[in-house]
Amino acid sequence: MDCDGVLTDGRLWLLEGGDEHKSFDTKDGLGLHLWHSAGLKSGIISGRRSSGVDRRARQLAIEFVRQGDPDKIQAFEDVVRLAGVDENEVAFVGDDLNDIPLMQRSELAVAVADAVEETRSVAHYVTRAAGGHGAVREVVELILKAQGRWNDLVEGYMK
């Protein structure tokens, strides 16, 4: 998945000292925890570099993180190879123009609700939730329910 505009709402708060502040939705975090509990892998490919993304990725056990790479296609190919999967086993969530080539190479191309029109037009699925507001959680639920795994994964929360 992309990060800015997907895991975040896309806004950047520029702080003194050159760092940035981003806000992440906890529903996406729990969704990714369930995703990993199902034995699935996740990754972030972002053209920007942020220490906050590194930190959040570690918190969520996101295995593949590529940031600050101007060639997102090469980053995508590297992550797919390192993950040991084929492109027909990949779902990619994006929001902007630079995500389109990755979405076109993925088996399931997802755009968040507030993605730009061009990105939404190439998506197989457009979320109801906006980026940074539970869109990733929505995708996780969609896939895990389609695979018949959702109920078993959430059973422990229902007690």
Buried (B, 14 or more C-beta within 10 A) or exposed (E): BBBBBBBBBBEBEEEEEEEBEBEBBEBBBBBBBBBBBBEBBBBBBBBBEBEBBBEBBEEBEBBBBBBEBEEBEEBBBBBBEEBEBEBEBBBBBBBBEBBBBBBEBBEBBBBBBBBBEEBBEBBEBBBEBBBBBBBBBBBBBBBBEEEEBBEEBBEEEEE
